[in-house]
Structure formats: C-alpha cells, structure tokens
Amino acid sequence: MKYARPLLLALLAFACAGSALADGGHHHHRDRARIGVYIGAPLGPWFYPPPVYYPPRVIVVPPAPPPVYIEQYGPPPAVQYWYYCREAGAYYPQVGDCPGPWERVLPRP
C-alpha cells in the first residue's frame, strides 16, 4: 500500500508520455524520439494531498480544592427537652407532679 501511489503516478506519467519528433514531423534530419511528460491538473481527488488538521486545543482546568473533613468525636449530643406543666405554670424539677399532660419544650437560654 505504501508504494501504490508512486507506482500509479509513474504508470500514469508513462501512459501520458508521447514521442515527439525533433523536427516537427519533417524527416530530412536524423530522427530522434523524445519522451514528453504531461504536466497539468490532477485527474482526480486521489492526487491531492490529505488536508492538514491542527491538533485539538488543550484546555487546562485547574484541579478542585481538596475536600475539608471535620472530625467529629462521638455521636452528636441528643436534644434534651424541658417538660412544662400548663396547669401548674412551672417546669419539671420545680413541680414533681402535674395534674395534666407534660409538654415537651425546647430549652431556652
């Protein structure tokens, strides 16, 4: 395959070559055969060189910063509620017994 194109070009050059007489067809001089080579437009797309393609652009993306890990010691603290007695109007340690239901309330500072 590597030598197919030059061989084809050489065969085409010999096929297009014609003999020409040195004196334009008059035979009173010594006859010498000349070989001419046709130089002209190529006959097909296979004679054109392959197109030149530029390499793809290289896009450099900066790396993402590494993740930050926060070490946690043990399980998260459980939410501790205060218990409020509406009938007594006070919270649990101050009131030991509530006549109604206890209400869970988030602690306030």
C-alpha positions as semicolon CSV with decimal commas, in nm:
position;residue;x (nm);y (nm);z (nm)
1;M;0,000;0,000;0,000
2;K;0,289;0,230;0,075
3;Y;0,421;0,212;-0,281
4;A;0,085;0,215;-0,457
5;R;0,062;0,593;-0,507
6;P;0,416;0,644;-0,652
7;L;0,372;0,341;-0,877
8;L;0,040;0,470;-1,003
9;L;0,192;0,811;-1,070
10;A;0,481;0,656;-1,261
11;L;0,246;0,446;-1,473
12;L;0,030;0,750;-1,543
13;A;0,337;0,951;-1,646
14;F;0,445;0,681;-1,891
15;A;0,095;0,646;-2,027
16;C;0,069;1,019;-2,088
17;A;0,415;1,042;-2,237
18;G;0,428;1,056;-2,611
19;S;0,709;1,052;-2,858
20;A;0,774;1,370;-3,043
21;L;0,996;1,417;-3,339
22;A;1,271;1,669;-3,303
23;D;1,194;1,845;-3,626
24;G;0,817;1,867;-3,601
25;G;0,742;1,578;-3,838
26;H;0,990;1,651;-4,120
27;H;1,216;1,357;-4,197
28;H;1,517;1,519;-4,356
29;H;1,707;1,529;-4,024
30;R;1,807;1,246;-3,805
31;D;1,505;1,102;-3,634
32;R;1,524;1,111;-3,260
33;A;1,240;1,005;-3,042
34;R;1,169;1,220;-2,743
35;I;0,960;1,132;-2,447
36;G;0,737;1,409;-2,319
37;V;0,569;1,421;-1,983
38;Y;0,230;1,583;-1,941
39;I;0,220;1,827;-1,655
40;G;-0,126;1,955;-1,582
41;A;-0,417;1,944;-1,346
42;P;-0,462;1,623;-1,148
43;L;-0,721;1,382;-1,274
44;G;-0,900;1,304;-0,952
45;P;-0,920;1,366;-0,582
46;W;-0,670;1,090;-0,505
47;F;-0,387;1,311;-0,634
48;Y;-0,444;1,581;-0,376
49;P;-0,251;1,560;-0,052
50;P;-0,456;1,491;0,257
51;P;-0,583;1,802;0,434
52;V;-0,386;1,938;0,722
53;Y;-0,566;1,914;1,051
54;Y;-0,446;2,105;1,352
55;P;-0,422;1,916;1,679
56;P;-0,709;1,975;1,919
57;R;-0,671;2,256;2,169
58;V;-0,561;2,158;2,514
59;I;-0,780;2,308;2,782
60;V;-0,626;2,303;3,124
61;V;-0,877;2,300;3,406
62;P;-0,736;2,378;3,749
63;P;-0,799;2,100;3,996
64;A;-1,072;2,141;4,252
65;P;-0,955;2,213;4,604
66;P;-0,943;1,904;4,821
67;P;-1,244;1,844;5,043
68;V;-1,224;1,960;5,402
69;Y;-1,305;1,695;5,658
70;I;-1,418;1,792;6,006
71;E;-1,351;1,520;6,254
72;Q;-1,634;1,464;6,494
73;Y;-1,583;1,291;6,823
74;G;-1,863;1,055;6,918
75;P;-2,229;1,081;6,832
76;P;-2,397;1,422;6,820
77;P;-2,545;1,533;7,150
78;A;-2,906;1,437;7,197
79;V;-3,155;1,716;7,223
80;Q;-3,272;1,745;7,580
81;Y;-3,617;1,887;7,634
82;W;-3,766;2,069;7,926
83;Y;-4,101;1,947;8,048
84;Y;-4,366;2,209;8,121
85;C;-4,686;2,164;8,323
86;R;-4,951;2,408;8,200
87;E;-5,185;2,362;8,500
88;A;-4,906;2,440;8,749
89;G;-4,736;2,700;8,524
90;A;-4,387;2,562;8,601
91;Y;-4,122;2,325;8,468
92;Y;-4,035;1,972;8,586
93;P;-3,782;2,000;8,862
94;Q;-3,983;2,272;9,035
95;V;-4,308;2,071;9,001
96;G;-4,283;1,698;9,071
97;D;-4,641;1,603;8,980
98;C;-4,860;1,754;8,705
99;P;-5,239;1,701;8,704
100;G;-5,248;1,732;8,320
101;P;-5,011;1,614;8,042
102;W;-4,648;1,723;8,035
103;E;-4,546;1,933;7,730
104;R;-4,203;1,893;7,576
105;V;-4,039;2,233;7,518
106;L;-3,701;2,317;7,363
107;P;-3,470;2,469;7,625
108;R;-3,429;2,849;7,627
109;P;-3,110;3,025;7,733
